[in-house]
Amino acid sequence: MFGWRRPGARRITGITTAVLTLAGALSLAAPAGAATGDRQGAGPEAAVAERLAERGRAEAEAASAHDATRVNVTRDAGGWAFGTAVLATEPGSQRMPRGWLFLAERRGGTWRVALEGEERFAELSRRSPLVEPREKPLFTGLDGRQDEQGSRDGTPKGGGPGGDEAVVYGAGDYRTGMALPTTVGANTVMTSGPHGWSGSAAPWSSLDFAGGDEVVRAARQGTAYTMCRGWIRVVHDRGYATDYYHLWNNIGTDGGWVNTGAFLGYTGTDVTCGGAAYGRHVHFGLIQNGSYIPVAGHNLGKWVIHNGSAAYQGSAMHGSRRVGAGGTLYNYGALGLNQAVIDANGGGQVNKRTGPGTGYAVTGSAADGATVTVSCSASGTSHTGRYGTTSLWNRLSDGTWISDAYVWSGVNGPISGWC
């Protein structure tokens, strides 16, 4: 984020751009009783700017009179409008910009506006002719719902420093299906561990990466959007999205499909939409249903992210190997949603057995950090590993069994159903 820790609206032919100061946007407030984001007799830009200012007040850090709402209408037809809405801060500010995709529908002279992560956004996405077929299944899941996660013993995970103390996210499923946002098969430096999108404030949604070939790549497939110069957002399946900021020579895209590992740009120091960057890197943020969420507990590829005692500290683990902030991570590629990483909890390997329990014969072993594919699961003898105690056993694709206590799968339960 800031320095090795990390930290405009581009005018494109055919795109309408509106830039208002936050003070100006706030002066557009709807009269008492008006629906949020609705405005009579105005174009979509003014209505979107109003809704953006309201969302910014609700979610962002203390606003400044110098903040600006930047609205890019990238598609419009038949009383509909779609684009990006960014609450930009001043370059050099300690606060980062915030941004969302938006949809607007004009009915009876009134623009009804919804931002990514709102229930209305999902509803409009289902009906809007501007939303491409590849986008509809992704957008309709961005309705703002956030479910509590749980650990193996049922207690909430993700609390403490940088976590949302009351509610965390993902319905107990921390799998992302993502890789590191770098080149597979190459090293990169995690220059900063978990921290907020804007510094130390929770949730600690963000990480910083630099070094290697300096190429920034999509962590998972999805539809990509240029929020402003230097800032790309990719919307993925399962309600996730990822942000990549400070990029140099980033791609320009409005919903273009990108595969996992697709080129997005280079690490850089761009602050066109505000914030600060004291050293070349990518500021990477994890989003779910339109809001930044704690990255700790989730995986990026075959690394599991952990908080430290303060922002920018923390670590990543591959099996039992822990690498702290400032250390080098190897990009092993994505971890499949039916895969797990062996975590021997300090040991070198874990026994594989012919059935779900220690009463069955040993038939080999799996090395710490190895990737295994899980076919199904069953109950067996109870064991305690790094993440708690469980009686769950996983049947692997080779027909052998291993205790769930010694793997990281991202799920508190079967990942491929019961045997």
C-alpha positions as CSV (number, residue, x, y, z in Angstrom):
1,M,0.0,0.0,0.0
2,F,2.1,3.0,1.2
3,G,5.6,2.6,-0.1
4,W,6.6,-1.0,-0.3
5,R,3.5,-1.3,1.7
6,R,1.5,0.3,-1.2
7,P,-0.3,3.0,-1.1
8,G,-8.7,9.2,-13.5
9,A,-11.2,8.7,-14.9
10,R,-10.0,8.1,-18.4
11,R,-11.9,9.7,-21.2
12,I,-12.5,7.1,-23.9
13,T,-14.3,7.7,-27.2
14,G,-18.0,7.0,-26.7
15,I,-17.9,7.3,-22.9
16,T,-19.6,10.1,-21.0
17,T,-17.6,11.3,-18.1
18,A,-18.9,13.3,-15.2
19,V,-16.5,14.7,-12.5
20,L,-18.0,16.4,-9.4
21,T,-16.4,17.5,-6.2
22,L,-17.8,15.6,-3.2
23,A,-19.3,18.8,-1.9
24,G,-21.0,19.3,-5.2
25,A,-22.3,15.8,-5.2
26,L,-23.7,16.1,-1.8
27,S,-25.6,19.3,-2.8
28,L,-27.5,17.0,-5.2
29,A,-29.1,15.2,-2.3
30,A,-32.7,13.9,-3.0
31,P,-35.5,15.5,-1.0
32,A,-36.8,13.7,2.1
33,G,-38.7,10.6,1.2
34,A,-37.1,10.1,-2.2
35,A,-35.8,6.7,-3.1
36,T,-32.0,6.4,-2.8
37,G,-30.3,7.2,-6.1
38,D,-33.6,8.4,-7.8
39,R,-33.6,11.9,-9.5
40,Q,-36.2,13.6,-11.5
41,G,-35.2,15.3,-14.8
42,A,-31.5,14.6,-14.6
43,G,-29.1,12.5,-16.6
44,P,-27.6,9.3,-15.2
45,E,-24.4,11.0,-14.3
46,A,-25.9,13.3,-11.7
47,A,-28.0,10.5,-10.2
48,V,-25.0,8.1,-10.1
49,A,-22.9,10.8,-8.5
50,E,-25.5,11.3,-5.8
51,R,-25.7,7.6,-5.0
52,L,-21.9,7.3,-5.1
53,A,-21.6,10.1,-2.5
54,E,-24.1,8.4,-0.2
55,R,-22.3,5.1,-0.5
56,G,-19.0,6.8,0.1
57,R,-20.3,8.4,3.3
58,A,-21.5,5.0,4.5
59,E,-18.5,2.9,3.7
60,A,-15.4,5.0,3.2
61,E,-13.1,6.8,5.6
62,A,-13.8,10.4,6.6
63,A,-14.5,12.2,3.3
64,S,-12.7,15.4,2.2
65,A,-14.3,18.3,0.4
66,H,-11.6,17.8,-2.3
67,D,-12.8,14.2,-3.0
68,A,-14.4,13.9,-6.4
69,T,-17.1,11.6,-7.9
70,R,-16.0,10.3,-11.3
71,V,-18.8,8.7,-13.3
72,N,-18.0,7.0,-16.6
73,V,-21.0,5.9,-18.6
74,T,-19.6,3.2,-20.8
75,R,-22.9,1.8,-22.1
76,D,-26.3,3.4,-22.6
77,A,-29.4,2.5,-24.6
78,G,-33.2,2.5,-24.3
79,G,-33.3,4.2,-20.9
80,W,-30.5,2.2,-19.4
81,A,-27.0,3.2,-18.4
82,F,-24.0,1.2,-17.1
83,G,-20.5,2.1,-16.1
84,T,-18.0,2.8,-13.3
85,A,-18.4,5.2,-10.4
86,V,-15.3,6.2,-8.5
87,L,-14.9,8.4,-5.4
88,A,-11.5,9.7,-6.1
89,T,-9.2,11.1,-3.4
90,E,-6.3,13.5,-3.9
91,P,-3.0,12.1,-5.2
92,G,-0.7,11.8,-2.2
93,S,-3.6,11.3,0.2
94,Q,-3.3,8.6,2.8
95,R,-6.9,7.5,1.7
96,M,-7.4,5.4,-1.4
97,P,-10.2,5.8,-3.9
98,R,-13.3,3.8,-3.7
99,G,-15.3,2.6,-6.7
100,W,-18.2,0.5,-7.9
101,L,-19.9,-0.6,-11.1
102,F,-23.3,0.9,-11.5
103,L,-26.5,0.2,-13.4
104,A,-29.2,2.9,-13.9
105,E,-32.7,2.6,-15.3
106,R,-34.9,5.6,-16.4
107,R,-38.6,5.2,-15.5
108,G,-41.0,8.1,-15.8
109,G,-38.2,10.6,-16.0
110,T,-36.5,9.2,-12.9
111,W,-33.2,7.4,-12.9
112,R,-33.1,4.5,-10.5
113,V,-29.4,3.8,-9.7
114,A,-27.8,0.8,-8.0
115,L,-24.1,0.2,-7.2
116,E,-22.4,-3.1,-7.2
117,G,-23.1,-5.0,-4.0
118,E,-26.7,-3.7,-3.6
119,E,-29.8,-5.8,-3.9
120,R,-31.1,-3.5,-6.6
121,F,-27.9,-4.0,-8.7
122,A,-28.6,-7.7,-8.9
123,E,-32.3,-7.1,-9.7
124,L,-31.4,-4.6,-12.5
125,S,-28.7,-6.9,-13.9
126,R,-31.3,-9.6,-14.5
127,R,-33.4,-7.2,-16.7
128,S,-30.9,-4.9,-18.3
129,P,-30.2,-5.3,-22.0
130,L,-26.8,-3.7,-21.4
131,V,-25.5,-6.5,-19.3
132,E,-23.8,-9.1,-21.4
133,P,-24.7,-12.8,-21.1
134,R,-21.3,-13.5,-19.6
135,E,-21.8,-10.8,-17.0
136,K,-25.4,-11.7,-15.9
137,P,-24.5,-14.8,-13.7
138,L,-21.7,-12.8,-12.1
139,F,-23.7,-9.6,-11.5
140,T,-26.9,-11.3,-10.2
141,G,-24.8,-12.7,-7.3
142,L,-23.6,-9.2,-6.3
143,D,-26.6,-8.4,-4.1
144,G,-24.7,-7.4,-1.0
145,R,-25.5,-10.4,1.1
146,Q,-22.7,-11.3,3.6
147,D,-22.9,-14.6,5.6
148,E,-21.0,-15.6,8.7
149,Q,-18.1,-18.0,8.4
150,G,-17.1,-20.5,11.0
151,S,-14.1,-22.5,12.1
152,R,-14.0,-26.2,12.6
153,D,-15.4,-25.9,16.1
154,G,-18.2,-23.5,15.0
155,T,-16.6,-20.3,16.5
156,P,-16.2,-17.4,14.1
157,K,-13.0,-17.0,12.2
158,G,-11.4,-13.8,11.0
159,G,-11.8,-11.7,14.1
160,G,-9.1,-9.9,15.9
161,P,-6.8,-7.4,14.2
162,G,-8.0,-6.6,10.7
163,G,-11.0,-8.9,10.8
164,D,-14.6,-7.7,11.0
165,E,-15.2,-8.4,14.7
166,A,-18.9,-9.1,14.4
167,V,-19.4,-10.6,10.9
168,V,-17.0,-12.1,8.4
169,Y,-17.8,-13.5,5.1
170,G,-18.3,-16.4,2.8
171,A,-20.8,-18.8,4.6
172,G,-17.9,-20.8,6.0
173,D,-16.3,-21.2,2.6
174,Y,-12.9,-19.5,2.2
175,R,-12.0,-21.0,-1.1
176,T,-11.3,-18.4,-3.8
177,G,-10.2,-20.5,-6.8
178,M,-7.6,-17.8,-7.3
179,A,-3.9,-17.8,-7.9
180,L,-1.4,-15.1,-6.8
181,P,-1.8,-12.0,-9.1
182,T,1.5,-12.7,-10.6
183,T,3.2,-15.0,-13.2
184,V,2.7,-18.7,-12.5
185,G,6.0,-20.5,-11.9
186,A,7.8,-17.3,-10.8
187,N,8.6,-15.6,-7.5
188,T,7.2,-12.4,-6.2
189,V,7.7,-10.5,-3.0
190,M,4.7,-9.9,-0.7
191,T,5.9,-6.5,0.3
192,S,3.1,-6.0,2.7
193,G,0.8,-8.4,4.6
194,P,-2.9,-7.8,5.3
195,H,-4.0,-4.2,5.7
196,G,-6.9,-2.1,4.7
197,W,-7.7,-0.8,1.3
198,S,-6.8,2.6,2.8
199,G,-4.1,1.9,5.3
200,S,-4.6,0.3,8.7
201,A,-8.4,0.5,9.0
202,A,-10.4,-2.8,9.0
203,P,-11.2,-4.8,7.2
204,W,-7.7,-5.8,6.2
205,S,-8.6,-6.7,2.6
206,S,-5.4,-5.9,0.9
207,L,-1.9,-7.1,0.1
208,D,1.0,-5.6,-1.8
209,F,3.2,-7.4,-4.3
210,A,6.3,-6.4,-6.2
211,G,9.4,-7.9,-7.9
212,G,9.8,-10.8,-10.2
213,D,8.8,-9.9,-13.8
214,E,6.6,-7.1,-12.4
215,V,3.7,-8.3,-14.5
216,V,0.3,-8.2,-12.8
217,R,-2.1,-10.9,-13.8
218,A,-5.8,-11.8,-13.1
219,A,-6.0,-14.0,-10.0
220,R,-9.0,-15.8,-11.5
221,Q,-11.1,-15.6,-14.6
222,G,-13.9,-13.1,-14.9
223,T,-15.0,-9.9,-16.5
224,A,-12.6,-7.0,-16.2
225,Y,-13.3,-3.2,-15.9
226,T,-11.0,-0.2,-16.0
227,M,-12.0,1.9,-13.0
228,C,-9.6,4.6,-13.9
229,R,-6.0,4.7,-15.2
230,G,-3.9,2.4,-13.1
231,W,-6.9,0.5,-11.6
232,I,-8.5,-2.7,-12.9
233,R,-11.3,-4.6,-11.2
234,V,-12.1,-8.2,-12.2
235,V,-15.5,-9.6,-11.2
236,H,-15.3,-13.4,-10.6
237,D,-17.8,-16.1,-9.8
238,R,-19.1,-16.9,-6.3
239,G,-19.6,-13.2,-5.4
240,Y,-15.9,-12.4,-5.5
241,A,-14.0,-9.5,-7.2
242,T,-10.4,-8.4,-7.1
243,D,-8.8,-4.9,-7.4
244,Y,-5.4,-4.1,-8.8
245,Y,-4.2,-0.5,-8.3
246,H,-1.1,1.5,-9.1
247,L,-0.6,-0.2,-12.4
248,W,1.5,1.0,-15.2
249,N,0.3,0.4,-18.8
250,N,-2.8,-1.3,-17.7
251,I,-5.4,-2.7,-20.1
252,G,-8.5,-0.7,-21.1
253,T,-11.6,-2.9,-20.8
254,D,-15.3,-2.7,-20.2
255,G,-16.4,-6.1,-19.3
256,G,-13.9,-8.0,-21.4
257,W,-13.4,-11.6,-20.4
258,V,-10.0,-12.5,-18.8
259,N,-8.7,-15.9,-18.0
260,T,-6.7,-16.7,-14.9
261,G,-3.2,-15.3,-15.4
262,A,-4.3,-12.8,-18.1
263,F,-2.1,-9.7,-18.4
264,L,-3.6,-6.7,-16.6
265,G,-0.6,-4.3,-16.5
266,Y,2.7,-3.8,-14.7
267,T,3.4,-3.0,-11.1
268,G,3.7,0.8,-10.7
269,T,3.1,3.9,-8.8
270,D,0.0,5.3,-10.6
271,V,-2.3,7.4,-8.3
272,T,-4.5,8.9,-11.0
273,C,-7.6,8.3,-8.7
274,G,-5.8,9.3,-5.6
275,G,-3.9,7.7,-2.7
276,A,-0.1,7.2,-2.4
277,A,2.5,4.8,-3.7
278,Y,6.0,5.0,-2.4
279,G,7.6,2.3,-4.5
280,R,6.6,0.2,-7.4
281,H,4.0,-2.5,-6.6
282,V,0.4,-3.7,-7.1
283,H,-2.1,-2.9,-4.4
284,F,-4.3,-6.0,-4.4
285,G,-7.8,-6.0,-2.8
286,L,-10.3,-8.8,-2.1
287,I,-14.0,-7.9,-2.5
288,Q,-17.1,-9.9,-1.9
289,N,-20.6,-8.7,-3.0
290,G,-19.4,-5.2,-3.5
291,S,-17.5,-4.7,-0.2
292,Y,-13.8,-5.2,0.8
293,I,-13.5,-8.2,3.1
294,P,-10.7,-9.6,5.3
295,V,-8.2,-11.4,3.1
296,A,-7.0,-13.5,6.1
297,G,-8.2,-17.1,6.1
298,H,-8.6,-17.1,2.3
299,N,-6.2,-18.6,-0.2
300,L,-4.4,-17.0,-3.1
301,G,-3.3,-20.0,-5.1
302,K,-1.7,-22.5,-2.7
303,W,-0.9,-19.9,-0.1
304,V,-3.2,-19.2,2.9
305,I,-3.1,-15.6,4.2
306,H,-2.8,-14.8,7.9
307,N,-3.1,-11.6,9.8
308,G,-0.2,-10.2,11.9
309,S,-0.5,-8.2,15.1
310,A,-0.6,-5.0,13.1
311,A,-1.5,-3.9,9.6
312,Y,1.1,-4.6,6.9
313,Q,2.5,-7.5,9.0
314,G,1.1,-11.0,8.7
315,S,2.2,-13.9,6.6
316,A,1.3,-16.5,4.0
317,M,1.5,-20.2,4.5
318,H,2.1,-23.0,2.0
319,G,1.5,-26.2,4.0
320,S,3.6,-25.7,7.2
321,R,5.9,-23.2,5.6
322,R,5.3,-19.6,6.7
323,V,6.6,-16.5,4.9
324,G,6.2,-13.2,6.5
325,A,5.7,-9.8,5.0
326,G,8.7,-8.8,2.9
327,G,9.3,-12.5,2.0
328,T,9.2,-14.2,-1.4
329,L,6.3,-16.3,-2.5
330,Y,6.4,-18.8,-5.4
331,N,3.3,-18.8,-7.6
332,Y,2.2,-22.5,-7.7
333,G,-0.9,-21.6,-9.7
334,A,-4.6,-21.8,-8.6
335,L,-5.9,-24.2,-6.1
336,G,-9.0,-26.0,-7.5
337,L,-12.3,-25.8,-5.6
338,N,-12.1,-29.6,-5.1
339,Q,-8.4,-29.5,-4.0
340,A,-6.5,-29.1,-0.7
341,V,-3.0,-28.4,0.4
342,I,-1.3,-30.8,2.8
343,D,-0.4,-29.1,6.1
344,A,1.5,-31.5,8.3
345,N,1.5,-29.0,11.1
346,G,5.2,-28.9,11.3
347,G,5.8,-32.5,10.1
348,G,7.3,-33.5,6.8
349,Q,4.5,-35.7,5.6
350,V,1.1,-37.1,6.4
351,N,0.1,-40.8,6.2
352,K,-2.3,-41.9,3.5
353,R,-4.5,-44.9,4.5
354,T,-6.8,-47.4,2.9
355,G,-9.9,-46.1,4.8
356,P,-11.1,-43.2,7.0
357,G,-9.3,-43.9,10.2
358,T,-6.1,-44.9,11.9
359,G,-7.4,-48.5,12.1
360,Y,-6.8,-48.8,8.4
361,A,-3.4,-49.6,6.9
362,V,-0.9,-47.0,5.8
363,T,-0.5,-47.0,2.0
364,G,1.8,-44.2,1.4
365,S,2.3,-40.6,2.4
366,A,1.8,-37.0,1.1
367,A,4.5,-34.4,1.6
368,D,3.8,-31.2,3.4
369,G,2.7,-28.6,0.9
370,A,1.5,-31.2,-1.7
371,T,-1.7,-30.6,-3.6
372,V,-4.3,-33.3,-3.4
373,T,-7.7,-33.7,-5.1
374,V,-10.6,-34.7,-2.9
375,S,-13.2,-37.1,-4.3
376,C,-15.5,-37.2,-1.3
377,S,-15.4,-37.4,2.5
378,A,-16.6,-39.6,5.4
379,S,-16.4,-39.6,9.2
380,G,-13.6,-41.5,10.9
381,T,-11.2,-41.2,13.8
382,S,-10.7,-37.8,15.3
383,H,-7.4,-35.8,14.9
384,T,-6.1,-32.3,15.7
385,G,-4.2,-30.2,13.3
386,R,-3.3,-26.5,12.8
387,Y,-6.9,-25.4,12.3
388,G,-8.6,-27.5,15.0
389,T,-10.0,-31.0,15.8
390,T,-12.1,-33.0,13.3
391,S,-13.2,-36.5,12.6
392,L,-13.6,-35.8,8.9
393,W,-11.5,-37.8,6.5
394,N,-11.1,-37.2,2.8
395,R,-11.0,-39.8,0.0
396,L,-8.4,-38.6,-2.5
397,S,-8.5,-39.1,-6.3
398,D,-6.1,-42.0,-6.0
399,G,-8.4,-43.9,-3.7
400,T,-6.4,-43.3,-0.5
401,W,-7.7,-41.5,2.6
402,I,-6.2,-38.6,4.7
403,S,-7.5,-36.8,7.8
404,D,-9.0,-33.4,7.1
405,A,-7.0,-32.2,10.2
406,Y,-3.9,-32.2,8.0
407,V,-5.1,-30.3,5.0
408,W,-6.2,-26.8,4.1
409,S,-9.3,-26.9,1.9
410,G,-10.9,-23.6,2.9
411,V,-14.1,-25.4,4.0
412,N,-15.3,-26.5,7.4
413,G,-16.7,-29.8,6.0
414,P,-16.7,-31.9,2.8
415,I,-15.6,-30.0,-0.3
416,S,-16.8,-32.7,-2.7
417,G,-19.8,-34.2,-0.9
418,W,-20.0,-37.3,1.3
419,C,-18.9,-40.7,0.1
